[in-house]
């Protein structure tokens, strides 16, 4: 069974609390993965790292931020089928419906990229 991790400071981190929650496939009711429940220390670490990174991102000009988000759009397009497959498994949606959800999210990002202009 797949055991998921936390993602803190750009790295996958195994949970240390020893507590997990099951991730169910809603279409079958089967447990497909386990997700670690964060400890207070893990939560504090994630918040501290995010707070430390925020001033640097805030200092980036809007055009550069838009370029970063354009790269994000490229990655979403590249991995759309993988994302839709994961969404389908985790939410019990049909693949076309899940792909539509990913596409709508992509459209929101594209719209937001245009805001600095």
Backbone atoms as SQL, in Angstrom:
CREATE TABLE atoms (id INTEGER PRIMARY KEY, chain TEXT, resi INTEGER, resn TEXT, atom TEXT, x REAL, y REAL, z REAL);
INSERT INTO atoms VALUES
  (1, 'A', 1, 'UNK', 'N', 0.847, -1.177, 0.000),
  (2, 'A', 1, 'UNK', 'CA', 0.000, 0.000, 0.000),
  (3, 'A', 1, 'UNK', 'C', 0.894, 1.242, 0.000),
  (4, 'A', 2, 'UNK', 'N', 0.492, 2.224, -0.761),
  (5, 'A', 2, 'UNK', 'CA', 1.258, 3.462, -0.858),
  (6, 'A', 2, 'UNK', 'C', 1.168, 4.245, 0.447),
  (7, 'A', 3, 'UNK', 'N', 2.328, 4.691, 0.924),
  (8, 'A', 3, 'UNK', 'CA', 2.375, 5.551, 2.107),
  (9, 'A', 3, 'UNK', 'C', 2.837, 6.929, 1.658),
  (10, 'A', 4, 'UNK', 'N', 1.965, 7.910, 1.789),
  (11, 'A', 4, 'UNK', 'CA', 2.262, 9.266, 1.348),
  (12, 'A', 4, 'UNK', 'C', 3.166, 9.966, 2.358),
  (13, 'A', 5, 'UNK', 'N', 3.660, 11.133, 1.977),
  (14, 'A', 5, 'UNK', 'CA', 4.556, 11.906, 2.828),
  (15, 'A', 5, 'UNK', 'C', 4.045, 13.336, 2.940),
  (16, 'A', 6, 'UNK', 'N', 4.654, 14.075, 3.839),
  (17, 'A', 6, 'UNK', 'CA', 4.453, 15.523, 3.877),
  (18, 'A', 6, 'UNK', 'C', 5.394, 16.127, 2.836),
  (19, 'A', 7, 'UNK', 'N', 5.123, 17.345, 2.413),
  (20, 'A', 7, 'UNK', 'CA', 6.017, 18.063, 1.504),
  (21, 'A', 7, 'UNK', 'C', 6.342, 19.382, 2.184),
  (22, 'A', 8, 'UNK', 'N', 7.542, 19.457, 2.745),
  (23, 'A', 8, 'UNK', 'CA', 7.944, 20.608, 3.553),
  (24, 'A', 8, 'UNK', 'C', 9.274, 21.133, 3.032),
  (25, 'A', 9, 'UNK', 'N', 9.318, 22.409, 2.711),
  (26, 'A', 9, 'UNK', 'CA', 10.568, 23.021, 2.270),
  (27, 'A', 9, 'UNK', 'C', 11.132, 22.399, 1.010),
  (28, 'A', 10, 'UNK', 'N', 10.251, 21.967, 0.114),
  (29, 'A', 10, 'UNK', 'CA', 10.697, 21.390, -1.152),
  (30, 'A', 10, 'UNK', 'C', 11.161, 19.947, -1.051),
  (31, 'A', 11, 'UNK', 'N', 10.879, 19.280, 0.063),
  (32, 'A', 11, 'UNK', 'CA', 11.314, 17.896, 0.241),
  (33, 'A', 11, 'UNK', 'C', 10.166, 17.038, 0.766),
  (34, 'A', 12, 'UNK', 'N', 10.153, 15.793, 0.329),
  (35, 'A', 12, 'UNK', 'CA', 9.205, 14.827, 0.884),
  (36, 'A', 12, 'UNK', 'C', 9.733, 14.396, 2.244),
  (37, 'A', 13, 'UNK', 'N', 8.873, 14.465, 3.251),
  (38, 'A', 13, 'UNK', 'CA', 9.268, 14.166, 4.624),
  (39, 'A', 13, 'UNK', 'C', 8.299, 13.133, 5.196),
  (40, 'A', 14, 'UNK', 'N', 8.852, 12.024, 5.700),
  (41, 'A', 14, 'UNK', 'CA', 7.999, 11.026, 6.350),
  (42, 'A', 14, 'UNK', 'C', 7.444, 11.607, 7.640),
  (43, 'A', 15, 'UNK', 'N', 6.221, 11.285, 7.941),
  (44, 'A', 15, 'UNK', 'CA', 5.616, 11.748, 9.183),
  (45, 'A', 15, 'UNK', 'C', 6.278, 11.099, 10.392),
  (46, 'A', 16, 'UNK', 'N', 6.321, 11.828, 11.484),
  (47, 'A', 16, 'UNK', 'CA', 6.949, 11.308, 12.700),
  (48, 'A', 16, 'UNK', 'C', 5.941, 11.025, 13.808),
  (49, 'A', 17, 'UNK', 'N', 4.680, 11.382, 13.605),
  (50, 'A', 17, 'UNK', 'CA', 3.686, 11.216, 14.672),
  (51, 'A', 17, 'UNK', 'C', 3.302, 9.757, 14.884),
  (52, 'A', 18, 'UNK', 'N', 3.524, 8.937, 13.853),
  (53, 'A', 18, 'UNK', 'CA', 3.093, 7.543, 13.930),
  (54, 'A', 18, 'UNK', 'C', 1.600, 7.368, 13.676),
  (55, 'A', 19, 'UNK', 'N', 0.915, 8.462, 13.398),
  (56, 'A', 19, 'UNK', 'CA', -0.527, 8.411, 13.130),
  (57, 'A', 19, 'UNK', 'C', -0.767, 8.584, 11.631),
  (58, 'A', 20, 'UNK', 'N', -1.717, 7.826, 11.116),
  (59, 'A', 20, 'UNK', 'CA', -2.037, 7.862, 9.693),
  (60, 'A', 20, 'UNK', 'C', -3.547, 7.891, 9.503),
  (61, 'A', 21, 'UNK', 'N', -3.959, 8.385, 8.351),
  (62, 'A', 21, 'UNK', 'CA', -5.359, 8.310, 7.932),
  (63, 'A', 21, 'UNK', 'C', -5.403, 7.544, 6.613),
  (64, 'A', 22, 'UNK', 'N', -6.446, 6.771, 6.440),
  (65, 'A', 22, 'UNK', 'CA', -6.612, 6.029, 5.198),
  (66, 'A', 22, 'UNK', 'C', -7.122, 6.947, 4.101),
  (67, 'A', 23, 'UNK', 'N', -6.673, 6.683, 2.880),
  (68, 'A', 23, 'UNK', 'CA', -7.172, 7.367, 1.689),
  (69, 'A', 23, 'UNK', 'C', -7.990, 6.333, 0.918),
  (70, 'A', 24, 'UNK', 'N', -9.273, 6.595, 0.779),
  (71, 'A', 24, 'UNK', 'CA', -10.183, 5.639, 0.150),
  (72, 'A', 24, 'UNK', 'C', -10.430, 5.990, -1.308),
  (73, 'A', 25, 'UNK', 'N', -10.626, 4.964, -2.118),
  (74, 'A', 25, 'UNK', 'CA', -11.143, 5.144, -3.467),
  (75, 'A', 25, 'UNK', 'C', -12.660, 5.179, -3.322),
  (76, 'A', 26, 'UNK', 'N', -13.296, 6.339, -3.553),
  (77, 'A', 26, 'UNK', 'CA', -14.736, 6.437, -3.334),
  (78, 'A', 26, 'UNK', 'C', -15.565, 5.530, -4.240),
  (79, 'A', 27, 'UNK', 'N', -15.012, 5.162, -5.383),
  (80, 'A', 27, 'UNK', 'CA', -15.763, 4.317, -6.304),
  (81, 'A', 27, 'UNK', 'C', -15.839, 2.877, -5.810),
  (82, 'A', 28, 'UNK', 'N', -14.808, 2.429, -5.068),
  (83, 'A', 28, 'UNK', 'CA', -14.760, 1.031, -4.632),
  (84, 'A', 28, 'UNK', 'C', -14.820, 0.876, -3.117),
  (85, 'A', 29, 'UNK', 'N', -14.534, 1.951, -2.388),
  (86, 'A', 29, 'UNK', 'CA', -14.475, 1.877, -0.935),
  (87, 'A', 29, 'UNK', 'C', -13.185, 1.281, -0.410),
  (88, 'A', 30, 'UNK', 'N', -12.281, 0.916, -1.307),
  (89, 'A', 30, 'UNK', 'CA', -11.018, 0.299, -0.901),
  (90, 'A', 30, 'UNK', 'C', -10.019, 1.352, -0.446),
  (91, 'A', 31, 'UNK', 'N', -9.213, 0.973, 0.556),
  (92, 'A', 31, 'UNK', 'CA', -8.119, 1.842, 0.989),
  (93, 'A', 31, 'UNK', 'C', -7.020, 1.729, -0.056),
  (94, 'A', 32, 'UNK', 'N', -6.580, 2.879, -0.570),
  (95, 'A', 32, 'UNK', 'CA', -5.550, 2.857, -1.608),
  (96, 'A', 32, 'UNK', 'C', -4.226, 3.448, -1.155),
  (97, 'A', 33, 'UNK', 'N', -4.237, 4.167, -0.037),
  (98, 'A', 33, 'UNK', 'CA', -2.997, 4.761, 0.474),
  (99, 'A', 33, 'UNK', 'C', -3.210, 5.160, 1.926),
  (100, 'A', 34, 'UNK', 'N', -2.100, 5.488, 2.569),
  (101, 'A', 34, 'UNK', 'CA', -2.140, 6.034, 3.926),
  (102, 'A', 34, 'UNK', 'C', -1.438, 7.378, 3.893),
  (103, 'A', 35, 'UNK', 'N', -2.003, 8.358, 4.590),
  (104, 'A', 35, 'UNK', 'CA', -1.408, 9.691, 4.655),
  (105, 'A', 35, 'UNK', 'C', -1.034, 9.962, 6.111),
  (106, 'A', 36, 'UNK', 'N', 0.193, 10.451, 6.346),
  (107, 'A', 36, 'UNK', 'CA', 0.586, 10.721, 7.731),
  (108, 'A', 36, 'UNK', 'C', -0.139, 11.942, 8.279),
  (109, 'A', 37, 'UNK', 'N', -0.508, 11.870, 9.538),
  (110, 'A', 37, 'UNK', 'CA', -1.093, 13.015, 10.228),
  (111, 'A', 37, 'UNK', 'C', 0.057, 13.767, 10.885),
  (112, 'A', 38, 'UNK', 'N', 0.168, 15.036, 10.589),
  (113, 'A', 38, 'UNK', 'CA', 1.315, 15.828, 11.040),
  (114, 'A', 38, 'UNK', 'C', 1.306, 16.022, 12.553),
  (115, 'A', 39, 'UNK', 'N', 2.507, 16.018, 13.097),
  (116, 'A', 39, 'UNK', 'CA', 2.672, 16.381, 14.505),
  (117, 'A', 39, 'UNK', 'C', 2.678, 17.905, 14.604),
  (118, 'A', 40, 'UNK', 'N', 2.560, 18.423, 15.808),
  (119, 'A', 40, 'UNK', 'CA', 2.623, 19.875, 16.008),
  (120, 'A', 40, 'UNK', 'C', 3.967, 20.415, 15.529),
  (121, 'A', 41, 'UNK', 'N', 5.036, 19.660, 15.746),
  (122, 'A', 41, 'UNK', 'CA', 6.370, 20.101, 15.318),
  (123, 'A', 41, 'UNK', 'C', 6.469, 20.154, 13.794),
  (124, 'A', 42, 'UNK', 'N', 5.898, 19.164, 13.110),
  (125, 'A', 42, 'UNK', 'CA', 5.921, 19.170, 11.642),
  (126, 'A', 42, 'UNK', 'C', 5.112, 20.335, 11.093),
  (127, 'A', 43, 'UNK', 'N', 3.986, 20.590, 11.687),
  (128, 'A', 43, 'UNK', 'CA', 3.164, 21.721, 11.266),
  (129, 'A', 43, 'UNK', 'C', 3.910, 23.033, 11.476),
  (130, 'A', 44, 'UNK', 'N', 4.531, 23.193, 12.634),
  (131, 'A', 44, 'UNK', 'CA', 5.292, 24.416, 12.920),
  (132, 'A', 44, 'UNK', 'C', 6.447, 24.575, 11.938),
  (133, 'A', 45, 'UNK', 'N', 7.125, 23.469, 11.617),
  (134, 'A', 45, 'UNK', 'CA', 8.231, 23.530, 10.662),
  (135, 'A', 45, 'UNK', 'C', 7.736, 23.994, 9.293),
  (136, 'A', 46, 'UNK', 'N', 6.623, 23.448, 8.826),
  (137, 'A', 46, 'UNK', 'CA', 6.082, 23.830, 7.520),
  (138, 'A', 46, 'UNK', 'C', 5.700, 25.308, 7.498),
  (139, 'A', 47, 'UNK', 'N', 5.055, 25.775, 8.553),
  (140, 'A', 47, 'UNK', 'CA', 4.654, 27.184, 8.631),
  (141, 'A', 47, 'UNK', 'C', 5.882, 28.084, 8.687),
  (142, 'A', 48, 'UNK', 'N', 6.885, 27.713, 9.470),
  (143, 'A', 48, 'UNK', 'CA', 8.105, 28.523, 9.582),
  (144, 'A', 48, 'UNK', 'C', 8.836, 28.631, 8.245),
  (145, 'A', 49, 'UNK', 'N', 8.938, 27.519, 7.528),
  (146, 'A', 49, 'UNK', 'CA', 9.625, 27.529, 6.229),
  (147, 'A', 49, 'UNK', 'C', 8.851, 28.379, 5.225),
  (148, 'A', 50, 'UNK', 'N', 7.536, 28.237, 5.203),
  (149, 'A', 50, 'UNK', 'CA', 6.716, 29.045, 4.288),
  (150, 'A', 50, 'UNK', 'C', 6.821, 30.525, 4.629),
  (151, 'A', 51, 'UNK', 'N', 6.782, 30.853, 5.905),
  (152, 'A', 51, 'UNK', 'CA', 6.878, 32.258, 6.327),
  (153, 'A', 51, 'UNK', 'C', 8.239, 32.843, 5.970),
  (154, 'A', 52, 'UNK', 'N', 9.290, 32.045, 6.074),
  (155, 'A', 52, 'UNK', 'CA', 10.631, 32.521, 5.730),
  (156, 'A', 52, 'UNK', 'C', 10.772, 32.755, 4.223),
  (157, 'A', 53, 'UNK', 'N', 10.071, 31.971, 3.420),
  (158, 'A', 53, 'UNK', 'CA', 10.157, 32.105, 1.961),
  (159, 'A', 53, 'UNK', 'C', 9.315, 33.259, 1.430),
  (160, 'A', 54, 'UNK', 'N', 8.282, 33.653, 2.144),
  (161, 'A', 54, 'UNK', 'CA', 7.336, 34.640, 1.636),
  (162, 'A', 54, 'UNK', 'C', 7.960, 35.993, 1.300),
  (163, 'A', 55, 'UNK', 'N', 8.848, 36.577, 2.119),
  (164, 'A', 55, 'UNK', 'CA', 9.393, 37.897, 1.763),
  (165, 'A', 55, 'UNK', 'C', 10.140, 37.905, 0.422),
  (166, 'A', 56, 'UNK', 'N', 10.865, 36.838, 0.131),
  (167, 'A', 56, 'UNK', 'CA', 11.590, 36.779, -1.147),
  (168, 'A', 56, 'UNK', 'C', 10.606, 36.744, -2.318),
  (169, 'A', 57, 'UNK', 'N', 9.540, 35.956, -2.180),
  (170, 'A', 57, 'UNK', 'CA', 8.535, 35.887, -3.246),
  (171, 'A', 57, 'UNK', 'C', 7.817, 37.224, -3.381),
  (172, 'A', 58, 'UNK', 'N', 7.533, 37.881, -2.275),
  (173, 'A', 58, 'UNK', 'CA', 6.853, 39.181, -2.306),
  (174, 'A', 58, 'UNK', 'C', 7.694, 40.229, -3.023),
  (175, 'A', 59, 'UNK', 'N', 9.014, 40.079, -2.981),
  (176, 'A', 59, 'UNK', 'CA', 9.912, 41.046, -3.608),
  (177, 'A', 59, 'UNK', 'C', 10.056, 40.833, -5.116),
  (178, 'A', 60, 'UNK', 'N', 9.569, 39.715, -5.626),
  (179, 'A', 60, 'UNK', 'CA', 9.667, 39.420, -7.059),
  (180, 'A', 60, 'UNK', 'C', 8.650, 40.277, -7.803),
  (181, 'A', 61, 'UNK', 'N', 9.092, 40.898, -8.909),
  (182, 'A', 61, 'UNK', 'CA', 8.166, 41.764, -9.647),
  (183, 'A', 61, 'UNK', 'C', 7.073, 40.928, -10.331),
  (184, 'A', 62, 'UNK', 'N', 5.938, 41.547, -10.618),
  (185, 'A', 62, 'UNK', 'CA', 4.796, 40.808, -11.170),
  (186, 'A', 62, 'UNK', 'C', 5.093, 40.086, -12.484),
  (187, 'A', 63, 'UNK', 'N', 5.925, 40.669, -13.339),
  (188, 'A', 63, 'UNK', 'CA', 6.230, 40.014, -14.610),
  (189, 'A', 63, 'UNK', 'C', 7.006, 38.712, -14.383),
  (190, 'A', 64, 'UNK', 'N', 7.943, 38.727, -13.449),
  (191, 'A', 64, 'UNK', 'CA', 8.712, 37.508, -13.145),
  (192, 'A', 64, 'UNK', 'C', 7.792, 36.460, -12.520),
  (193, 'A', 65, 'UNK', 'N', 6.912, 36.886, -11.640),
  (194, 'A', 65, 'UNK', 'CA', 5.954, 35.939, -11.050),
  (195, 'A', 65, 'UNK', 'C', 5.101, 35.299, -12.144),
  (196, 'A', 66, 'UNK', 'N', 4.673, 36.117, -13.102),
  (197, 'A', 66, 'UNK', 'CA', 3.867, 35.588, -14.209),
  (198, 'A', 66, 'UNK', 'C', 4.649, 34.548, -14.994),
  (199, 'A', 67, 'UNK', 'N', 5.953, 34.777, -15.208),
  (200, 'A', 67, 'UNK', 'CA', 6.772, 33.791, -15.925),
  (201, 'A', 67, 'UNK', 'C', 6.871, 32.481, -15.138),
  (202, 'A', 68, 'UNK', 'N', 7.009, 32.585, -13.830),
  (203, 'A', 68, 'UNK', 'CA', 7.038, 31.376, -12.991),
  (204, 'A', 68, 'UNK', 'C', 5.716, 30.622, -13.135),
  (205, 'A', 69, 'UNK', 'N', 4.619, 31.347, -13.110),
  (206, 'A', 69, 'UNK', 'CA', 3.310, 30.710, -13.235),
  (207, 'A', 69, 'UNK', 'C', 3.097, 30.131, -14.635),
  (208, 'A', 70, 'UNK', 'N', 3.705, 30.741, -15.667),
  (209, 'A', 70, 'UNK', 'CA', 3.627, 30.173, -17.022),
  (210, 'A', 70, 'UNK', 'C', 4.314, 28.813, -17.061),
  (211, 'A', 71, 'UNK', 'N', 5.422, 28.687, -16.342),
  (212, 'A', 71, 'UNK', 'CA', 6.095, 27.390, -16.251),
  (213, 'A', 71, 'UNK', 'C', 5.179, 26.384, -15.556),
  (214, 'A', 72, 'UNK', 'N', 4.467, 26.847, -14.520),
  (215, 'A', 72, 'UNK', 'CA', 3.493, 26.000, -13.829),
  (216, 'A', 72, 'UNK', 'C', 2.422, 25.521, -14.811),
  (217, 'A', 73, 'UNK', 'N', 1.940, 26.418, -15.669),
  (218, 'A', 73, 'UNK', 'CA', 0.955, 26.050, -16.691),
  (219, 'A', 73, 'UNK', 'C', 1.533, 24.977, -17.610),
  (220, 'A', 74, 'UNK', 'N', 2.788, 25.147, -18.026),
  (221, 'A', 74, 'UNK', 'CA', 3.431, 24.140, -18.876),
  (222, 'A', 74, 'UNK', 'C', 3.442, 22.772, -18.190),
  (223, 'A', 75, 'UNK', 'N', 3.774, 22.765, -16.900),
  (224, 'A', 75, 'UNK', 'CA', 3.827, 21.505, -16.154),
  (225, 'A', 75, 'UNK', 'C', 2.432, 20.894, -15.996),
  (226, 'A', 76, 'UNK', 'N', 1.427, 21.728, -15.747),
  (227, 'A', 76, 'UNK', 'CA', 0.054, 21.221, -15.658),
  (228, 'A', 76, 'UNK', 'C', -0.380, 20.595, -16.976),
  (229, 'A', 77, 'UNK', 'N', -0.069, 21.251, -18.080),
  (230, 'A', 77, 'UNK', 'CA', -0.410, 20.694, -19.391),
  (231, 'A', 77, 'UNK', 'C', 0.324, 19.382, -19.635),
  (232, 'A', 78, 'UNK', 'N', 1.597, 19.350, -19.283),
  (233, 'A', 78, 'UNK', 'CA', 2.402, 18.146, -19.492),
  (234, 'A', 78, 'UNK', 'C', 1.842, 16.959, -18.710),
  (235, 'A', 79, 'UNK', 'N', 1.421, 17.213, -17.475),
  (236, 'A', 79, 'UNK', 'CA', 1.008, 16.128, -16.581),
  (237, 'A', 79, 'UNK', 'C', -0.506, 16.055, -16.373),
  (238, 'A', 80, 'UNK', 'N', -1.267, 16.644, -17.293),
  (239, 'A', 80, 'UNK', 'CA', -2.716, 16.704, -17.112),
  (240, 'A', 80, 'UNK', 'C', -3.334, 15.320, -16.926),
  (241, 'A', 81, 'UNK', 'N', -2.935, 14.352, -17.723),
  (242, 'A', 81, 'UNK', 'CA', -3.525, 13.019, -17.603),
  (243, 'A', 81, 'UNK', 'C', -3.176, 12.369, -16.266),
  (244, 'A', 82, 'UNK', 'N', -1.943, 12.553, -15.798),
  (245, 'A', 82, 'UNK', 'CA', -1.550, 12.003, -14.490),
  (246, 'A', 82, 'UNK', 'C', -2.362, 12.646, -13.369),
  (247, 'A', 83, 'UNK', 'N', -2.535, 13.960, -13.439),
  (248, 'A', 83, 'UNK', 'CA', -3.313, 14.666, -12.421),
  (249, 'A', 83, 'UNK', 'C', -4.776, 14.229, -12.452),
  (250, 'A', 84, 'UNK', 'N', -5.323, 14.086, -13.653),
  (251, 'A', 84, 'UNK', 'CA', -6.718, 13.659, -13.785),
  (252, 'A', 84, 'UNK', 'C', -6.898, 12.230, -13.274),
  (253, 'A', 85, 'UNK', 'N', -5.934, 11.380, -13.529),
  (254, 'A', 85, 'UNK', 'CA', -6.007, 9.998, -13.033),
  (255, 'A', 85, 'UNK', 'C', -6.012, 9.970, -11.508),
  (256, 'A', 86, 'UNK', 'N', -5.143, 10.764, -10.888),
  (257, 'A', 86, 'UNK', 'CA', -5.101, 10.836, -9.421),
  (258, 'A', 86, 'UNK', 'C', -6.416, 11.394, -8.878),
  (259, 'A', 87, 'UNK', 'N', -6.925, 12.421, -9.515),
  (260, 'A', 87, 'UNK', 'CA', -8.192, 13.022, -9.088),
  (261, 'A', 87, 'UNK', 'C', -9.332, 12.014, -9.227),
  (262, 'A', 88, 'UNK', 'N', -9.319, 11.254, -10.299),
  (263, 'A', 88, 'UNK', 'CA', -10.334, 10.233, -10.523),
  (264, 'A', 88, 'UNK', 'C', -10.295, 9.178, -9.419),
  (265, 'A', 89, 'UNK', 'N', -9.094, 8.714, -9.074),
  (266, 'A', 89, 'UNK', 'CA', -8.947, 7.712, -8.011),
  (267, 'A', 89, 'UNK', 'C', -9.393, 8.251, -6.655),
  (268, 'A', 90, 'UNK', 'N', -8.972, 9.476, -6.341),
  (269, 'A', 90, 'UNK', 'CA', -9.198, 10.017, -5.004),
  (270, 'A', 90, 'UNK', 'C', -10.616, 10.545, -4.795),
  (271, 'A', 91, 'UNK', 'N', -11.303, 10.895, -5.882),
  (272, 'A', 91, 'UNK', 'CA', -12.636, 11.482, -5.739),
  (273, 'A', 91, 'UNK', 'C', -13.740, 10.647, -6.380),
  (274, 'A', 92, 'UNK', 'N', -13.355, 9.531, -7.004),
  (275, 'A', 92, 'UNK', 'CA', -14.358, 8.665, -7.605),
  (276, 'A', 92, 'UNK', 'C', -14.999, 9.242, -8.848),
  (277, 'A', 93, 'UNK', 'N', -14.329, 10.188, -9.481),
  (278, 'A', 93, 'UNK', 'CA', -14.869, 10.809, -10.694),
  (279, 'A', 93, 'UNK', 'C', -14.489, 9.968, -11.910),
  (280, 'A', 94, 'UNK', 'N', -15.257, 10.140, -12.979),
  (281, 'A', 94, 'UNK', 'CA', -14.831, 9.536, -14.235),
  (282, 'A', 94, 'UNK', 'C', -13.599, 10.298, -14.719),
  (283, 'A', 95, 'UNK', 'N', -12.798, 9.646, -15.535),
  (284, 'A', 95, 'UNK', 'CA', -11.586, 10.299, -16.028),
  (285, 'A', 95, 'UNK', 'C', -11.908, 11.583, -16.799),
  (286, 'A', 96, 'UNK', 'N', -12.900, 11.574, -17.725),
  (287, 'A', 96, 'UNK', 'CA', -13.199, 12.830, -18.437),
  (288, 'A', 96, 'UNK', 'C', -13.631, 13.963, -17.501),
  (289, 'A', 97, 'UNK', 'N', -14.403, 13.636, -16.470),
  (290, 'A', 97, 'UNK', 'CA', -14.834, 14.655, -15.514),
  (291, 'A', 97, 'UNK', 'C', -13.633, 15.197, -14.737),
  (292, 'A', 98, 'UNK', 'N', -12.760, 14.301, -14.306),
  (293, 'A', 98, 'UNK', 'CA', -11.563, 14.726, -13.574),
  (294, 'A', 98, 'UNK', 'C', -10.663, 15.582, -14.463),
  (295, 'A', 99, 'UNK', 'N', -10.537, 15.198, -15.720),
  (296, 'A', 99, 'UNK', 'CA', -9.712, 15.982, -16.642),
  (297, 'A', 99, 'UNK', 'C', -10.310, 17.373, -16.838),
  (298, 'A', 100, 'UNK', 'N', -11.629, 17.464, -16.877),
  (299, 'A', 100, 'UNK', 'CA', -12.288, 18.765, -16.968),
  (300, 'A', 100, 'UNK', 'C', -11.992, 19.632, -15.759),
  (301, 'A', 101, 'UNK', 'N', -11.943, 19.022, -14.574),
  (302, 'A', 101, 'UNK', 'CA', -11.601, 19.777, -13.363),
  (303, 'A', 101, 'UNK', 'C', -10.184, 20.333, -13.441),
  (304, 'A', 102, 'UNK', 'N', -9.254, 19.515, -13.910),
  (305, 'A', 102, 'UNK', 'CA', -7.871, 19.982, -14.057),
  (306, 'A', 102, 'UNK', 'C', -7.821, 21.119, -15.072),
  (307, 'A', 103, 'UNK', 'N', -8.553, 20.971, -16.165),
  (308, 'A', 103, 'UNK', 'CA', -8.582, 22.004, -17.202),
  (309, 'A', 103, 'UNK', 'C', -9.137, 23.316, -16.658),
  (310, 'A', 104, 'UNK', 'N', -10.194, 23.240, -15.857),
  (311, 'A', 104, 'UNK', 'CA', -10.764, 24.465, -15.281),
  (312, 'A', 104, 'UNK', 'C', -9.770, 25.139, -14.335),
  (313, 'A', 105, 'UNK', 'N', -9.047, 24.351, -13.564),
  (314, 'A', 105, 'UNK', 'CA', -8.012, 24.919, -12.699),
  (315, 'A', 105, 'UNK', 'C', -6.923, 25.589, -13.511),
  (316, 'A', 106, 'UNK', 'N', -6.556, 24.966, -14.606),
  (317, 'A', 106, 'UNK', 'CA', -5.556, 25.525, -15.511),
  (318, 'A', 106, 'UNK', 'C', -6.029, 26.862, -16.069),
  (319, 'A', 107, 'UNK', 'N', -7.292, 26.953, -16.423),
  (320, 'A', 107, 'UNK', 'CA', -7.838, 28.206, -16.952),
  (321, 'A', 107, 'UNK', 'C', -7.793, 29.321, -15.908),
  (322, 'A', 108, 'UNK', 'N', -8.015, 28.989, -14.646),
  (323, 'A', 108, 'UNK', 'CA', -7.929, 29.992, -13.577),
  (324, 'A', 108, 'UNK', 'C', -6.499, 30.518, -13.469),
  (325, 'A', 109, 'UNK', 'N', -5.525, 29.617, -13.524),
  (326, 'A', 109, 'UNK', 'CA', -4.121, 30.042, -13.456),
  (327, 'A', 109, 'UNK', 'C', -3.793, 30.933, -14.647),
  (328, 'A', 110, 'UNK', 'N', -4.226, 30.539, -15.841),
  (329, 'A', 110, 'UNK', 'CA', -3.961, 31.351, -17.032),
  (330, 'A', 110, 'UNK', 'C', -4.592, 32.737, -16.905),
  (331, 'A', 111, 'UNK', 'N', -5.791, 32.810, -16.376),
  (332, 'A', 111, 'UNK', 'CA', -6.452, 34.101, -16.166),
  (333, 'A', 111, 'UNK', 'C', -5.636, 34.962, -15.203),
  (334, 'A', 112, 'UNK', 'N', -5.194, 34.363, -14.111),
  (335, 'A', 112, 'UNK', 'CA', -4.432, 35.114, -13.099),
  (336, 'A', 112, 'UNK', 'C', -3.090, 35.595, -13.634),
  (337, 'A', 113, 'UNK', 'N', -2.491, 34.837, -14.528),
  (338, 'A', 113, 'UNK', 'CA', -1.221, 35.257, -15.122),
  (339, 'A', 113, 'UNK', 'C', -1.400, 36.573, -15.867),
  (340, 'A', 114, 'UNK', 'N', -2.556, 36.780, -16.465),
  (341, 'A', 114, 'UNK', 'CA', -2.812, 38.001, -17.218),
  (342, 'A', 114, 'UNK', 'C', -3.024, 39.226, -16.350),
  (343, 'A', 115, 'UNK', 'N', -3.252, 39.058, -15.061),
  (344, 'A', 115, 'UNK', 'CA', -3.546, 40.190, -14.173),
  (345, 'A', 115, 'UNK', 'C', -2.432, 41.237, -14.128),
  (346, 'A', 116, 'UNK', 'N', -1.139, 40.857, -14.094),
  (347, 'A', 116, 'UNK', 'CA', -0.099, 41.890, -14.050),
  (348, 'A', 116, 'UNK', 'C', -0.055, 42.767, -15.295),
  (349, 'A', 117, 'UNK', 'N', -0.631, 42.298, -16.395),
  (350, 'A', 117, 'UNK', 'CA', -0.583, 43.061, -17.632),
  (351, 'A', 117, 'UNK', 'C', -1.737, 44.016, -17.650);
